[in-house]
Amino acid sequence: MAKSVFVRRPHGTTAEQAQAKLADLSNALESRYGISISLTGGNATVKGRGVKGSATVDDTNVTIDLKLGMPASLVAGKIEQGVHKAIDEHFSA
């Protein structure tokens, strides 16, 4: 059965700074995992082998919502840990 990973965390910056950090995060994930991320302002569309979803930033939060295909669902816990780690790396002060 397919699973989802949903993470919403405060970013502690302005919306403009958070958008720049989302762009940095997107570039890192593309190079590290080979997934396709399309950015439009504070929104990103995520597509890759076994994963699709979105990432958004607003005035206070960064939100990542991923739908995992069957193979990726088997390692959903590791993917969620990776999302938390990536947010920590890119959105910490």
N, C-alpha and C positions, 0 to 999 in steps of 0.2 A: 504494500500500500504506500502511495506517495505521501510525503510529509512536508511540513512547512517549517520555516525558521522565521520568526518575527522578533525583531529587536528594536526597541525605542529607548533612546537615552538622551538626556540633556547634553548639549554641546558647550554651553558656557561661553559662547562668543556671539558676535553679531551675525545676522543672516548672511551678509556678504562674505565674512570670513569663513563661515561654515560652508558656503558654496565652493569657495576655493579649496577648502580641506576635502570636500566631497570629490572634487576633481582630482586632487592628489591621491586620494584613496582609490578612486576608479582606475587611475593609471597604474597604481601598484598592483591591484587585483588583476588587471588585464595582463600585465607582464608576468605575474607570478602564476596565474591559473589559466591563462589563455581564454578567458571569457570575454564576450563583447559587451561593452558598456557604452550606451549612448547618453550623453549629458545634454540637458536643456535647462539652464539656470540651476535651480535647486532640486532638479529631478533627474534621476538616472534610470534607464531601462537596462536590465541585466539579462543577458542571454548566453547560454553556454551549454556544453554537453551535460545534460542531466539537471540543469538548473535554469530557472527563469524567474524574474521578479522585478522589484523596483527598490530604489533608494531615494529618500527625500530629506531635505533639510528645510526647516521653517525657522521662525524667530527663536525657538527654544530647544528643539529636539532634532536629532538625526534618527530616521526610521529606515530600517531595512526589512523588506518582506520578500522572502524567497520561497518558491515552490520547487520542491526537489522531486526529480524523477525516481523511479524504482532503484537504480543502482546507487544514486547519491543518498537516498533515504537510509541506506544501510550504515552510512557514516554521518547521519544528521547531527549527532552530538559533537563530533569533531568540527563539522562545518559551523555550528553555532558558536563553539569556542573560538574558531578562527574569526568569525564576524566580531565578537566581543574584543578580541585582541587587535584586530584592524582598527576598530573604532578608538580603542585606547591609544594606539600608536599615532593615529592621524588627527584625533580631536583633543588630545591632552594639551595643556598649555605649554 
